[in-house]
Every structure is written in structure tokens, then in C-alpha cells.
């Protein structure tokens, strides 16, 4: 975490941050903010299948104590009006969601919202961008490919782990990667580096029907409907019988694939719009990098607003730094976002 703060030159001195308290690697978010000098960090939490509120609190306190910032973090189970009104930087982290019209109404005019993922992964269910713009709340995404963040370099490792968990050896395996977004080159590089023979296409219809594959990795932008359908399931069973469908990203109608006995991984269906593997499953490092990068975007937006810049100008300055990218509302029937 100290190294990440140094790489990003993260300086939150004087700010009040509202984020989440979570279990596992995502425990780092409020602690990073406190280590970077935030005056106070409010961390919202709730019980999930990953851990109870008591477990989250104990985990957060233990790591915060190691970082000597325990006294700066206040864990809460609700987004109270008072806390929302005090916050300068509000992350769109899981337990803070949704940041809807009512939530935005409590924000101070100079409050900012850094998306803790790339802007093209934005989903309206997380954040009411129209409400933010109406109130002048600056919002920007995180450039995960910035050299100080570099989260995309872990995508290949994540794909390798997902395949290994599915029983695919990777090395020497024949993999079809179906990817229509910037993840493609990073996933392909990671799989090839692990010894796989990889064919990469932007759509399943572009694949070589005469080839033979051990696994088909689906990493397609989630949309308002599944990225594959019943006809795809039938085609895969007929053309690449025995290949495992590995759901990296993009919603898939599992009933259709079960009907044709097409094996799928992971065994549990990811939530709509969410990835089949989280960065945290390959260790805390990518999460530390992502969260520190997102907080850096928050810092840049916040400092620009304090300097008197309008929200649009603040976003432009953050984008110019290289750490941020601009967010546009998703059009109807378009992507519904990544789950991080």
C-alpha cells in the first residue's frame, strides 16, 4: 500500500472520504485513503456471503492498526445524510452503491465521485450520472492502464487461474478467446505466455469452425441481454464438443448451455454484468493498485474543484493527468458494466 501511494503520488490531506469497508483484499480501500492523509475516512459496510459485519470490522481494524491509521477510519452500517454531506470524495465501491438521485442530493456541491474502474465499464445501476451532472458533481473513471496503476497486466493471470480452476492445463491447451474490448491483448498475452495456443476473435461467429479447442474464454462487454444465446450453445456443442466455456465477462444463459451439456466455468453464475473472476482472486496486489488509482482520480477531481474549477473542467484536468478517463451515460440496450 505504501508503494502504491508513492507510485500514484496520492495525497488526500484535508479531505473527507466516503468509501466501503469490505473483507479480503478489498479491506485496503479505506486504509489507503487514511494512509494517504485523509482527515477522516467513513467506511460503509454490511454483511455478505463473504463475511459478517463483525468480521469486516475486525479485519479492517487489524490491517488499519498495522498501518497505524486505525483512529482515522469510522466504520458505519449506513450512508447517513450527515456523512454524505461531509464527504469530499465518494467512491462507487460496492457497499456505497447505489449512488442514486436521492444519495446525490445529500452531497456538497464540490463533492466528487471517482469510479473505481474504467469509464467504459460504467453501469447506471451503480451511479446516477445525470443526477451528478445536474448538481455539478464531478465524476471520472480510472485509467487502469496508467503505468502507476497497471491493473490490466493482471487480466492474463486472472484468465489463467480461471482456466486452471476449470481443469484446463493452459500450457499446451488450445484456447479460443472471444473478446470485443480492451481486455483482449492482455488476456491473450497472459494465456500465450503460459504456453497456450490462442485464437482471438471479437465475436463467436468469426471463429474457425474447423479448429479444435479445449476451452472457449468469453470476455465480451455485458449488455442488457446475454452475450451468447441458445443458438450459440447449440453451435458450440456441435462444432467444439467437449470444450469448456469459461465465463470471464459477459452474461450467458446457462440453462441453454446445460440443455446441450456444454460444460461451463465458474460453476456459480456471476451476477449480471459482473466478471467470473475478481482481481482479488490472484492476490491483493491488483486490488491495491486499482483502489489507489481510483483514489488518485478522486484527489485530482477534488483538488480541481477546490481550486474553483467547474465540474467539467475538473474532469478535463483529471483526464489530462493520465489517471482518469471521461464517463458517458450508457445508451439504452448498451453495456451494463463490469463487476469489480
N, C-alpha and C positions, 0 to 999 in steps of 0.2 A: 504493500500500500504506500509506503514512503517513496519507493522508486516510482510508482505511478504518479504520485503527486508531483515529484520532481520533473518527470518527463513532460507532464502537461503544464507545469508551472501553475498549478492550481492554487489560487489564493482567494479564500472565501471570508477573509477577515471583515467583520462588521455586518455580515449577513445573517438572516434567519432562514433556515432551510426546513422545508416540509418534505419528507420522503417516507419510506417504509422501513419497518423492522421485519426481517424475514429470517428463515432458517437456512442452513447450509452456506454455500458460497455467497449468497445474496445478503448475508449478515453485514457485508462490508460497506454498504451504501451510506448509512448514517455515520459510520465510523470514519470513512473517508472524508465526509463533509466536516466533521469535527476536527480531524487531524489537519485539514486544510485551513483551519482558523475560524470556522463559522462561530458566531456569537452564541447561537443556540440551535439545536437540531431537534425538531419534533419528528418522531418516527411512529407511523400508524401501523398497527398490526392486528391480526385476527387469527383464529385457529383454522388450520387447513389440514389436509391429509398428510402433510409433511411434518406438522408439529403443532402442539397446543400453544396458546398464548404464553403460558408459564415457561415452556421450553424456548420459545423465541426470546422472551425477556432474559432468561438465564444465559442463553447463547450470546445475545447482544452484549449483555453486561460483562461477560467473561472476556470477550475479544476487546471491548472498549477499555476494560481495565488494563489489558496488556498494552494497549496503545496510549494509555494514560489520558483518556478523554471521557471517562465514564460520567463525569459530572456535567458534561455538555449535552448529553443526549436524554431527551424526555420521551419515554415510550407511552403511547396512548392507544386506546382501542377505538377511538372515533375521531373523525375530522370535525372538530368543533368550530363554530363560527369564529371564536376568538383566535384560535390557532391559524385558521385560514387567512384571517385578516392581518395577522402579524407577519406571515411568511413573505420573504423576498423571492425565494427560489422554490418552486414546487415541481418535483419530478413526477413523471407519469407512471411511476412504479406500481406494481400490482395492487398493493393494499391501499394506495391512494386513489386508484381508479374506482368509479369513473369520475373524470373531471368534467362534469356536465354543466348545463346552463346555471343551475342553482349554485353549484360549487363556485363557479367563476364569479358569481355575483358577490361573494364574500371577499374576493381578492382585492388588495390595494392596487391603485392604478399603475404603479411601477413594478408590480409582481411579474415574474417571467416563468415560463414553463419549458424546460429542456426535455425533449423526447429522448428516452434512454435507448434509442435505436435510430436507424437511418430514416430520413424523412419519407422515402418511398415505401417504407413499411407501415406508415401511419394507418390507423384504423379509427374511424369516427366513434366507435363504441367506447374507446378509451378516453377521448378528449373531444369536447365541442369546440372545434376550431373557429366556427362562426361566432360563437359567444365570446371567445377570447379576442378576436379581431374587433368585435363591436365595442369591447371595453378597453381596447388598446393594450392587451396583454401580449407581450412578445413571445412567440413560440418558434423553436427551431429544432431540427433533428440533429443527430450526432453523426459525424463523418467517421465511421468505424474503420475506414482505410487510412486515416491520418497516421503518420509514422509514429506518433506518440501513443496511439491507441492500438491500431493494427489488430483488430479483432477478427477480421476476415481471414487472416492466416490460420486461424484455428478451425475454419469450416471443414477443411480436408481431414483434419484429425477427428472431428466430430463424425464425419461420414464413415471413416474407417472404424470408429468404435461402434457405430450403429450396425455396420455390416458384420463385425466380429460377434456382436451380441446376437445377431441373426443366424450365426453359424457359418458365415461365409469367410473363408480364409483370407480374402483380399489378395494376398500375394499369389500371382498366377491365375487369379479369377478373371472372368470376362464380365465386365460391368457395362450396362447401358445407363448413362446418366441423362435424364430428361430435365433440362433446366433452362428457363427463359429469362433469367435475371442475373445481376452481377455476381451471384454466388458461383456461377458456372466455372470460371477459370480457377478459382480457389479450391473447389471440391475436386475438379478434375486433376489438378496438380497434386493434391494430397493423396488421391487414390493411385495415381500413376507412380508417385514417389514410394508408395507402399508395395509396388510391384504388380498392380492390377493392369489389365488391358482394358482401356476405357474408350467407349464410343460416346460422344456427347452430341445431343441434338436438342433443339429448342421445343420440339413437340413430338409426341409419340408417333404421329403419322409420318415423321421424317426418318424414323429408324429403319435399319436394314432388316427386312423380314427374313432374309436368308442366313443371318448371323445367329449364333447360339450364345446365350447369356446365362450366367449363374445368378445374377441379381439385376434388377432394374431399380435404380435410385430415382425417385420422384422428388424434384426440388423446384416446383412450379409456384408462381405467385398465387396465393389464395385469392379467391374471388367470391362473389355472392352465391355461387353454385360450385359443386365439386369440380376439381381439375381433370378428373377422369370419370368415365361413365360406364354404364352396363355394357355397351358395345366394346369399350376398351378392354373390359375384363374378359369378354368372350374372345377377342382378338389375341390377347396375351396368352390365354390358356391354349389356344390353337397354335400360335406361332412360336412361343417360347415356353412351352410346357415345362414346368418344374422350376422356372426362375422365381426367385423370391422378390416380391415388391417391397422395397424399403422406402417408407414414407418419411422423407427428410422434411419436406414442407409442401403444403397443398392438401386440401381436403379430398378424401377418397371415399366413395360409397362402399363400405366394407361388406355389406350384405350381398352386393352384386359379385364381388370377388370371391366371397365364401361359396356362392352358388356354383361357381366354376372351379372350386377347390384350388384357387390361386393362393399360395402362402403369402402372408403379409407380416411385416415387422415395422414398428414395435407391436407387441400383442395387444396393447391397450390403445384405443383410438385417441389421438391427440385432440384437444379442444379445438373447435372451429377457428381456423386462422393461425393456429399455433404449430410450432415445429415439433417433429417427432423426437428431437433430442435437444436439450438445453446446453448452452455453453458450459454450464457448471458441471456437466457430466464428464468433462475431460479435465476437471480440476478448477481451482479458484482463479488462476491467472487470467483467463479471458474475461471473467466477470469483473475482476478488479480493473482491468483495462477499460472495459465498456462503461462501468459506473463512473470511473474517474473522468473519462471522456465526456460523458453526459453532464457531469457536474461542471466541467470546464465550459461547456456550452452555456449552462446556467449562469456561470460567473460572467462570461462575456456579455450576455444579454443584460444582466442586472447592472453591470458597471456602465454600459452604454445608456441605459435608462436613467441611472443616477446622474449621468453627465448631461442630461437634458435632451437626449435624442428621442424622437418618436419611435414607436414600436417597430415600424417598417425599417427605419434607419438602424435600429439596434440589431435587427436580423441581418441586414446587409453587412454590418461591421463584423458580426459573428461569422457569417459565411466567408467574408474576405480573410479572416484569420486562418481558414482551412479546417477548423474544428467542427464547423456546423454546416448544415445544408437546409435549404428552404423547404417548408412544408406547404403542400397544396391539398385542398379538400379532395377526397376520393369522389369520383363521379359515380352515379348510380350504376350498380352491377359491376363495378370495378373491384380492385383488390380490397380485402378487408384486413390486411396487415399480418405482420409476423408476431409470434408469441414469444417474448423474452421476459 
